[in-house]
């Protein structure tokens, strides 16, 4: 491959890698049409999320930052997947993803310890 093409491809790969959440892309593909995944956005109120996703499996207080976290279990074709939605101290969405609240909190704790 010519060097003139190789460098732009490497740069594109590096930039694309920074933009991807460290979650399994298969989870997003499998559950992309679930209302919580498709409709919940940062800044939404707790009430809006409850209207979209219903009652969570559990709600836990966040330890590192003020706020709460909702655990949900998504179901698609018999496959179950944990999904969390975090809320800041004002009750607004500030995060979501394909893991439990507890795993998300542990990941955040590990990241903050490294910094």
SETOR-959864 format. One line per field, with one value per atom (N, C-alpha, C, O, CB): atom name; residue number from 0; x, y, z; chain. Coordinates in steps of 0.05 Angstrom, whole numbers, plus 5000, padded with zeros to 4 digits. Glycine has a CB too. Layout:
N
atom [CA ...] $
seq [NUM ...] $
u [X ...] $
v [Y ...] $
w [Z ...] $
mol [A ...] $
//
This chain:
115
atom [N CA C O CB N CA C O CB N CA C O CB N CA C O CB N CA C O CB N CA C O CB N CA C O CB N CA C O CB N CA C O CB N CA C O CB N CA C O CB N CA C O CB N CA C O CB N CA C O CB N CA C O CB N CA C O CB N CA C O CB N CA C O CB N CA C O CB N CA C O CB N CA C O CB N CA C O CB N CA C O CB N CA C O CB N CA C O CB N CA C O CB N CA C O CB N CA C O CB N CA C O CB N CA C O CB N CA C O CB N CA C O CB N CA C O CB N CA C O CB N CA C O CB N CA C O CB N CA C O CB N CA C O CB N CA C O CB N CA C O CB N CA C O CB N CA C O CB N CA C O CB N CA C O CB N CA C O CB N CA C O CB N CA C O CB N CA C O CB N CA C O CB N CA C O CB N CA C O CB N CA C O CB N CA C O CB N CA C O CB N CA C O CB N CA C O CB N CA C O CB N CA C O CB N CA C O CB N CA C O CB N CA C O CB N CA C O CB N CA C O CB N CA C O CB N CA C O CB N CA C O CB N CA C O CB N CA C O CB N CA C O CB N CA C O CB N CA C O CB N CA C O CB N CA C O CB N CA C O CB N CA C O CB N CA C O CB N CA C O CB N CA C O CB N CA C O CB N CA C O CB N CA C O CB N CA C O CB N CA C O CB N CA C O CB N CA C O CB N CA C O CB N CA C O CB N CA C O CB N CA C O CB N CA C O CB N CA C O CB N CA C O CB N CA C O CB N CA C O CB N CA C O CB N CA C O CB N CA C O CB N CA C O CB N CA C O CB N CA C O CB N CA C O CB N CA C O CB N CA C O CB N CA C O CB N CA C O CB N CA C O CB N CA C O CB N CA C O CB N CA C O CB N CA C O CB N CA C O CB N CA C O CB N CA C O CB N CA C O CB N CA C O CB] $
seq [0 0 0 0 0 1 1 1 1 1 2 2 2 2 2 3 3 3 3 3 4 4 4 4 4 5 5 5 5 5 6 6 6 6 6 7 7 7 7 7 8 8 8 8 8 9 9 9 9 9 10 10 10 10 10 11 11 11 11 11 12 12 12 12 12 13 13 13 13 13 14 14 14 14 14 15 15 15 15 15 16 16 16 16 16 17 17 17 17 17 18 18 18 18 18 19 19 19 19 19 20 20 20 20 20 21 21 21 21 21 22 22 22 22 22 23 23 23 23 23 24 24 24 24 24 25 25 25 25 25 26 26 26 26 26 27 27 27 27 27 28 28 28 28 28 29 29 29 29 29 30 30 30 30 30 31 31 31 31 31 32 32 32 32 32 33 33 33 33 33 34 34 34 34 34 35 35 35 35 35 36 36 36 36 36 37 37 37 37 37 38 38 38 38 38 39 39 39 39 39 40 40 40 40 40 41 41 41 41 41 42 42 42 42 42 43 43 43 43 43 44 44 44 44 44 45 45 45 45 45 46 46 46 46 46 47 47 47 47 47 48 48 48 48 48 49 49 49 49 49 50 50 50 50 50 51 51 51 51 51 52 52 52 52 52 53 53 53 53 53 54 54 54 54 54 55 55 55 55 55 56 56 56 56 56 57 57 57 57 57 58 58 58 58 58 59 59 59 59 59 60 60 60 60 60 61 61 61 61 61 62 62 62 62 62 63 63 63 63 63 64 64 64 64 64 65 65 65 65 65 66 66 66 66 66 67 67 67 67 67 68 68 68 68 68 69 69 69 69 69 70 70 70 70 70 71 71 71 71 71 72 72 72 72 72 73 73 73 73 73 74 74 74 74 74 75 75 75 75 75 76 76 76 76 76 77 77 77 77 77 78 78 78 78 78 79 79 79 79 79 80 80 80 80 80 81 81 81 81 81 82 82 82 82 82 83 83 83 83 83 84 84 84 84 84 85 85 85 85 85 86 86 86 86 86 87 87 87 87 87 88 88 88 88 88 89 89 89 89 89 90 90 90 90 90 91 91 91 91 91 92 92 92 92 92 93 93 93 93 93 94 94 94 94 94 95 95 95 95 95 96 96 96 96 96 97 97 97 97 97 98 98 98 98 98 99 99 99 99 99 100 100 100 100 100 101 101 101 101 101 102 102 102 102 102 103 103 103 103 103 104 104 104 104 104 105 105 105 105 105 106 106 106 106 106 107 107 107 107 107 108 108 108 108 108 109 109 109 109 109 110 110 110 110 110 111 111 111 111 111 112 112 112 112 112 113 113 113 113 113 114 114 114 114 114] $
u [5017 5000 5018 5037 4981 5012 5028 5027 5007 5019 5050 5052 5033 5024 5080 5027 5009 4980 4965 5009 4973 4947 4947 4927 4936 4969 4972 4969 4954 4998 4982 4980 4952 4943 4998 4937 4909 4892 4875 4897 4896 4881 4887 4869 4886 4912 4920 4908 4898 4951 4909 4897 4867 4856 4903 4853 4825 4818 4799 4814 4833 4829 4833 4818 4847 4853 4859 4836 4828 4885 4827 4805 4779 4765 4801 4773 4749 4750 4730 4745 4773 4776 4770 4760 4804 4776 4772 4742 4733 4787 4727 4699 4681 4657 4689 4691 4675 4675 4696 4685 4651 4649 4661 4659 4620 4673 4684 4663 4663 4705 4644 4623 4622 4633 4595 4609 4607 4589 4565 4598 4598 4581 4558 4538 4597 4562 4541 4516 4494 4551 4521 4499 4483 4458 4509 4497 4483 4467 4443 4502 4479 4465 4440 4419 4484 4443 4421 4398 4375 4432 4405 4384 4379 4366 4393 4388 4386 4357 4353 4399 4338 4310 4295 4271 4296 4308 4295 4290 4308 4312 4267 4262 4283 4290 4235 4293 4314 4339 4351 4321 4347 4371 4366 4383 4380 4343 4337 4329 4335 4316 4314 4301 4314 4311 4273 4326 4337 4362 4380 4343 4363 4386 4395 4379 4378 4420 4431 4413 4405 4460 4409 4393 4364 4350 4396 4354 4326 4321 4339 4318 4296 4289 4283 4279 4264 4284 4279 4250 4246 4281 4231 4203 4202 4187 4185 4216 4216 4227 4216 4233 4248 4260 4241 4238 4287 4227 4208 4184 4174 4197 4176 4155 4164 4149 4146 4189 4200 4206 4198 4226 4220 4229 4214 4218 4257 4195 4180 4197 4218 4171 4186 4200 4225 4225 4181 4248 4273 4273 4257 4297 4291 4295 4304 4295 4315 4320 4329 4339 4346 4352 4341 4352 4372 4367 4329 4396 4417 4429 4430 4440 4437 4450 4479 4492 4450 4487 4515 4533 4526 4518 4557 4577 4597 4605 4591 4606 4627 4617 4631 4641 4594 4582 4553 4540 4584 4543 4515 4496 4500 4508 4476 4456 4447 4454 4466 4433 4423 4428 4435 4393 4423 4426 4404 4398 4454 4392 4371 4383 4397 4347 4378 4385 4360 4338 4394 4363 4342 4353 4377 4333 4335 4342 4328 4304 4335 4344 4332 4328 4344 4351 4308 4301 4297 4280 4276 4311 4308 4311 4333 4328 4290 4291 4301 4316 4309 4294 4302 4330 4339 4302 4344 4370 4366 4353 4389 4377 4375 4402 4423 4367 4400 4424 4419 4399 4431 4437 4434 4439 4454 4453 4426 4428 4424 4406 4408 4442 4439 4433 4439 4465 4420 4416 4423 4411 4386 4442 4450 4437 4433 4480 4432 4420 4438 4448 4391 4442 4457 4440 4417 4467 4451 4436 4411 4393 4455 4409 4384 4364 4342 4392 4370 4351 4351 4332 4324 4374 4376 4396 4416 4386 4390 4407 4435 4438 4394 4455 4482 4499 4523 4495 4486 4500 4482 4460 4523 4490 4475 4493 4513 4449 4486 4503 4495 4477 4531 4510 4504 4520 4538 4510 4513 4523 4506 4487 4554 4511 4496 4506 4529 4497 4490 4499 4524 4542 4476 4524 4546 4572 4593 4540 4571 4594 4603 4627 4588 4584 4591 4605 4625 4566 4595 4607 4635 4654 4590 4639 4666 4685 4708 4664 4676 4692 4701 4724 4678 4682 4688 4708 4726 4662 4705 4723 4751 4771 4714 4754 4780 4792 4816 4777 4776 4786 4796 4818 4764 4781 4789 4814 4830 4766 4818 4842 4866 4888 4839 4863 4885 4893 4916 4878 4874 4880 4891 4898 4855] $
v [4976 5000 5025 5026 5000 5044 5069 5084 5084 5087 5096 5110 5134 5142 5120 5146 5169 5162 5179 5181 5136 5127 5117 5119 5105 5105 5092 5112 5106 5078 5135 5154 5164 5165 5178 5173 5181 5159 5165 5191 5134 5112 5108 5104 5086 5110 5108 5130 5125 5108 5155 5177 5174 5180 5204 5165 5160 5139 5143 5152 5118 5097 5107 5099 5074 5123 5134 5152 5151 5149 5169 5188 5172 5178 5209 5153 5137 5122 5119 5118 5112 5097 5114 5103 5085 5139 5157 5163 5169 5183 5161 5168 5145 5150 5178 5121 5098 5093 5093 5073 5088 5081 5053 5036 5082 5048 5021 5000 4988 5022 4997 4978 4960 4966 4992 4937 4919 4930 4934 4891 4935 4945 4926 4935 4951 4900 4881 4887 4884 4852 4896 4903 4926 4925 4910 4946 4969 4960 4968 4991 4944 4935 4918 4922 4918 4900 4882 4898 4892 4861 4917 4931 4960 4975 4932 4967 4995 5005 5029 4997 4987 4996 4996 5003 4978 4988 4990 5019 5036 4975 5026 5054 5068 5091 5056 5055 5067 5074 5095 5049 5056 5061 5082 5099 5034 5080 5098 5126 5145 5085 5129 5154 5170 5195 5149 5157 5171 5186 5175 5152 5212 5229 5245 5249 5249 5252 5269 5294 5306 5277 5301 5324 5319 5336 5344 5295 5288 5286 5280 5262 5292 5289 5260 5243 5307 5255 5228 5220 5196 5228 5238 5232 5223 5205 5256 5237 5230 5201 5186 5250 5195 5168 5147 5126 5166 5153 5134 5129 5107 5144 5151 5148 5130 5114 5175 5132 5117 5088 5069 5130 5084 5058 5044 5020 5060 5058 5046 5044 5056 5018 5029 5026 5010 4989 5012 5021 5006 4981 4979 5024 4963 4939 4947 4935 4919 4968 4979 5007 5015 4961 5022 5049 5050 5043 5071 5060 5061 5089 5104 5041 5097 5123 5121 5101 5131 5141 5142 5149 5165 5162 5138 5143 5164 5180 5117 5165 5183 5212 5231 5173 5214 5240 5239 5219 5245 5262 5263 5255 5262 5291 5240 5231 5202 5190 5235 5192 5164 5150 5162 5164 5124 5108 5087 5075 5094 5084 5064 5040 5043 5075 5016 4991 4981 4980 4969 4974 4962 4936 4932 4982 4918 4894 4896 4894 4868 4898 4899 4870 4852 4914 4866 4839 4841 4857 4827 4826 4826 4798 4787 4846 4786 4758 4738 4720 4758 4741 4722 4728 4714 4695 4748 4756 4779 4799 4764 4776 4797 4812 4800 4785 4838 4855 4876 4890 4867 4879 4902 4928 4930 4898 4949 4976 4995 4992 4981 5015 5035 5062 5069 5036 5079 5107 5122 5117 5113 5141 5156 5184 5196 5159 5194 5221 5238 5227 5219 5263 5281 5289 5280 5305 5307 5315 5331 5333 5332 5341 5356 5337 5346 5378 5311 5292 5291 5283 5298 5299 5299 5277 5272 5327 5264 5243 5254 5275 5230 5240 5248 5224 5226 5261 5201 5178 5154 5153 5170 5135 5111 5091 5099 5117 5066 5046 5017 5012 5050 4999 4970 4957 4941 4957 4963 4949 4957 4973 4957 4946 4953 4979 4988 4930 4991 5016 5010 5026 5026 4986 4979 4976 4985 4953 4964 4961 4988 4993 4942 5005 5032 5047 5061 5047 5046 5060 5050 5065 5057 5023 5012 5021 5027 4981 5022 5032 5061 5068 5029 5077 5105 5108 5125 5121 5092 5093 5086 5099 5074 5065 5056 5078 5083 5030 5090 5112 5135 5146 5120 5144 5166 5161 5179 5174 5136 5129 5130 5136 5101 5124 5125 5154 5160 5110 5172 5200 5213 5237 5215] $
w [5000 5000 5000 5015 5025 4983 4982 5009 5022 4959 5016 5042 5042 5064 5046 5019 5018 5027 5035 4990 5024 5032 5061 5076 5013 5069 5095 5118 5137 5097 5116 5138 5143 5166 5132 5122 5127 5140 5156 5102 5131 5142 5172 5188 5127 5179 5207 5224 5246 5210 5214 5228 5232 5253 5214 5211 5212 5233 5248 5184 5233 5253 5281 5299 5248 5286 5312 5322 5345 5313 5304 5311 5316 5335 5289 5300 5303 5329 5343 5279 5337 5361 5386 5406 5363 5385 5407 5411 5433 5404 5390 5391 5400 5405 5364 5402 5408 5438 5451 5393 5449 5477 5481 5463 5487 5504 5509 5516 5537 5531 5498 5502 5477 5456 5506 5480 5458 5436 5442 5468 5412 5391 5383 5373 5366 5389 5383 5401 5392 5388 5426 5444 5432 5431 5472 5423 5411 5387 5384 5403 5369 5345 5353 5341 5327 5372 5380 5392 5387 5399 5409 5425 5415 5430 5454 5392 5382 5380 5382 5356 5376 5373 5400 5400 5354 5421 5447 5454 5450 5469 5465 5471 5489 5483 5485 5509 5526 5510 5514 5549 5492 5476 5455 5451 5463 5441 5419 5427 5413 5402 5449 5455 5478 5479 5462 5497 5520 5513 5500 5544 5520 5513 5538 5556 5490 5538 5560 5563 5544 5554 5588 5595 5600 5610 5573 5592 5597 5627 5642 5583 5635 5663 5670 5653 5669 5696 5707 5698 5691 5738 5699 5691 5662 5656 5697 5645 5616 5612 5597 5600 5627 5624 5635 5622 5640 5657 5667 5648 5646 5694 5634 5614 5591 5580 5603 5583 5561 5569 5555 5550 5592 5599 5621 5626 5608 5634 5655 5681 5683 5647 5700 5726 5722 5710 5746 5733 5730 5748 5767 5737 5742 5760 5787 5807 5747 5788 5814 5810 5788 5827 5832 5832 5854 5877 5836 5847 5867 5869 5849 5861 5893 5896 5885 5890 5926 5871 5861 5884 5901 5838 5884 5905 5898 5915 5912 5873 5865 5860 5866 5841 5849 5842 5851 5850 5811 5861 5870 5848 5824 5880 5855 5836 5840 5860 5808 5821 5823 5796 5776 5830 5797 5773 5772 5792 5772 5748 5744 5729 5709 5728 5740 5726 5711 5722 5746 5686 5669 5658 5656 5647 5651 5636 5609 5608 5652 5588 5561 5552 5559 5541 5536 5525 5495 5487 5540 5480 5451 5440 5441 5437 5431 5420 5440 5432 5396 5465 5485 5497 5516 5474 5487 5497 5517 5511 5474 5541 5561 5564 5561 5588 5569 5571 5592 5591 5544 5612 5631 5616 5597 5655 5626 5615 5638 5654 5592 5639 5661 5649 5626 5678 5666 5660 5685 5706 5650 5684 5707 5706 5685 5709 5730 5733 5752 5772 5745 5745 5763 5787 5790 5747 5803 5827 5821 5839 5845 5797 5789 5776 5768 5769 5774 5763 5732 5720 5772 5720 5691 5682 5695 5681 5660 5649 5643 5630 5623 5653 5647 5638 5635 5671 5633 5623 5619 5631 5642 5602 5597 5583 5571 5580 5585 5572 5578 5594 5578 5566 5568 5590 5584 5541 5614 5638 5661 5658 5643 5684 5708 5720 5714 5729 5737 5751 5768 5769 5769 5780 5797 5781 5790 5812 5757 5740 5730 5729 5717 5723 5713 5735 5730 5704 5760 5782 5787 5793 5808 5786 5790 5768 5774 5791 5743 5721 5726 5721 5695 5734 5740 5762 5761 5747 5783 5806 5796 5804 5828 5780 5770 5753 5755 5754 5736 5718 5735 5729 5699 5754 5771 5787 5792 5789 5795 5810 5792 5802 5822 5767 5748 5741 5735 5722 5743 5737 5760 5759 5728] $
mol [A A A A A A A A A A A A A A A A A A A A A A A A A A A A A A A A A A A A A A A A A A A A A A A A A A A A A A A A A A A A A A A A A A A A A A A A A A A A A A A A A A A A A A A A A A A A A A A A A A A A A A A A A A A A A A A A A A A A A A A A A A A A A A A A A A A A A A A A A A A A A A A A A A A A A A A A A A A A A A A A A A A A A A A A A A A A A A A A A A A A A A A A A A A A A A A A A A A A A A A A A A A A A A A A A A A A A A A A A A A A A A A A A A A A A A A A A A A A A A A A A A A A A A A A A A A A A A A A A A A A A A A A A A A A A A A A A A A A A A A A A A A A A A A A A A A A A A A A A A A A A A A A A A A A A A A A A A A A A A A A A A A A A A A A A A A A A A A A A A A A A A A A A A A A A A A A A A A A A A A A A A A A A A A A A A A A A A A A A A A A A A A A A A A A A A A A A A A A A A A A A A A A A A A A A A A A A A A A A A A A A A A A A A A A A A A A A A A A A A A A A A A A A A A A A A A A A A A A A A A A A A A A A A A A A A A A A A A A A A A A A A A A A A A A A A A A A A A A A A A A A A A A A A A A A A A A A A A A A A A A A A A A A A A A A A A A A A A A A A A A A A A A A A A A A A A A A A A A A A A A A A A A A A A A A A A A A A A] $
//
